[in-house]
Amino acid sequence: MYNTALSLVQDPATAEDICQEVFVTIFQSVGSFSGKSSVSTWVYRITVNKCLDHLRWAKRKKRNADILPIPGADTGFQGPHSFDHPGIRTEQRENARYLFAAIDRLPENQKTAFVLAFVEELPQADVAAVMRISVKAVESLLQRGKANLRKMLSQIYPKEK
């Protein structure tokens, strides 16, 4: 749960807060769990929903801020930010920063599918269940997500001739 939250929100303190919210939600709604899916799928779904709610809230807050962008400032992909996923080996941290910065820029549904499939290593059927979409839709999201990541990362790592 924490790893999923951390991969989606990319902030350890926020991921911890989200985990607490998930536990409260589980406690409050365990009686309404219908058993149509596995418990782990249900917990993933709650976690993903809480993360997406937080990201939407943060985006709205940022959009409504009174801070104006600096004229002429490049607002495109800047490369790595300070997020270090704890599951990444030290020698791969620099590359992982670029990857997670790019993942963070993916559209919400591609980001969710990518994190669940490739970071959490869930089977595509489980990703489909968590996202409440078909396996074919998951495959499509993953293909588009990989293409978008390739495009973003090619700016940093151009093909050598």
Secondary structure, 3 states (H helix, E strand, C coil): CHHHHHHHHCCHHHHHHHHHHHHHHHHHHHHHCCCCCCHHHHHHHHHHHHHHHHHHHHHHHHHCCCCCCCCCCCCCCCCCCCCCCCCCCHHHHHHHHHHHHHHHCCCHHHHHHHHHHHHCCCCHHHHHHHHCCCHHHHHHHHHHHHHHHHHHHHCCCCCCC
